[in-house]
Amino acid sequence: MQLTVSDTGAHLVITVNEPRIDAAIATRFRDKLRDIVIKHRKPVEIEMRAVDFMDSSGLGAMIALRKVLPDGMPMILRGLTPNVERVFRLTRMDTVFDIRPLTESEEQRE
């Protein structure tokens, strides 16, 4: 599982460096991120520009992760590729998750 975790003090930034979040890795992805989020107990930003594909298992992992956060604690998804954003839109999960583009400085860090 290729993840980078940065604690900025105010929130946790998790960068996903996997090209796919699908049935093959969804359970490990969910468990690893859940452990990280529970340990830090602070708002989470997940940067997903490297993820080119997500299936329903990956979406289920994201929903499970959202559910472990206390009510009102933000979870922001940033830099979704068009394919991944489409999954959220088609399932109407784009109304549940806070989805934002990368900032200009974040895009330059590629």
C-alpha positions in Angstrom: 0.0 0.0 0.0 1.6 3.2 -1.1 0.5 6.1 1.1 2.2 9.2 2.4 1.0 10.7 5.7 1.7 14.2 6.8 0.4 15.8 10.0 0.2 19.6 9.5 -0.9 20.1 13.1 -4.4 21.3 12.1 -5.2 18.3 9.9 -3.9 15.1 8.5 -2.9 14.9 4.8 -2.9 11.4 3.3 -1.5 11.1 -0.3 -2.6 8.0 -2.1 0.1 6.8 -4.5 -1.9 3.8 -5.9 -3.1 3.8 -9.5 -6.2 1.7 -8.5 -8.4 1.3 -5.5 -10.4 -1.8 -6.4 -11.5 -5.1 -5.0 -7.8 -6.4 -5.0 -6.7 -3.7 -2.4 -9.9 -2.1 -1.0 -9.9 -4.0 2.3 -6.2 -3.3 3.0 -6.7 0.3 1.9 -9.7 0.7 4.2 -8.0 -0.9 7.2 -4.7 1.0 6.8 -6.4 4.4 6.4 -8.9 3.6 9.3 -5.9 2.9 11.6 -4.2 6.2 10.6 -7.4 8.3 11.0 -8.4 6.8 14.4 -4.8 7.2 15.7 -4.7 10.9 14.8 -8.3 12.0 15.5 -8.2 15.2 13.4 -9.7 16.5 10.1 -8.4 14.5 7.1 -7.5 15.5 3.5 -7.0 12.7 1.1 -5.0 13.6 -2.0 -5.9 11.3 -4.8 -4.3 12.6 -8.0 -2.5 9.3 -8.6 -5.6 7.2 -8.5 -6.8 6.5 -12.1 -9.5 3.9 -11.2 -11.9 3.2 -8.4 -14.6 0.5 -8.3 -17.4 0.0 -5.9 -15.1 -1.8 -3.5 -12.9 1.3 -3.4 -15.9 3.5 -2.9 -17.1 1.3 -0.1 -13.7 1.7 1.6 -14.0 5.5 1.3 -17.5 5.4 2.9 -16.2 3.1 5.7 -13.4 5.6 6.3 -15.8 8.5 6.5 -17.9 6.6 9.0 -15.1 6.2 11.5 -14.6 10.0 11.8 -16.6 11.7 14.6 -19.6 13.7 13.4 -18.7 17.0 12.1 -15.0 16.2 11.5 -14.2 17.0 7.9 -12.8 14.6 5.4 -11.8 16.3 2.1 -11.0 14.5 -1.1 -8.6 16.4 -3.3 -7.4 16.1 -6.9 -9.7 13.4 -8.1 -9.0 12.2 -11.6 -12.0 12.4 -14.0 -12.6 8.6 -13.8 -12.7 8.6 -10.0 -14.8 11.7 -9.9 -17.3 10.0 -12.2 -17.7 7.1 -9.7 -18.6 9.6 -7.0 -20.9 11.6 -9.3 -22.7 8.5 -10.7 -23.4 7.1 -7.2 -24.3 10.6 -5.9 -21.5 10.3 -3.3 -20.3 13.7 -4.5 -23.1 15.1 -2.3 -21.8 13.2 0.7 -18.1 13.8 0.3 -16.3 17.2 0.2 -14.5 17.0 -3.1 -12.1 19.8 -4.1 -9.6 20.4 -6.8 -5.9 20.7 -6.0 -4.6 24.2 -5.5 -2.2 25.6 -8.1 0.8 25.0 -5.8 -0.2 21.4 -5.2 -0.5 20.8 -8.9 3.0 22.1 -9.5 4.4 19.5 -7.0 3.8 16.7 -9.4 
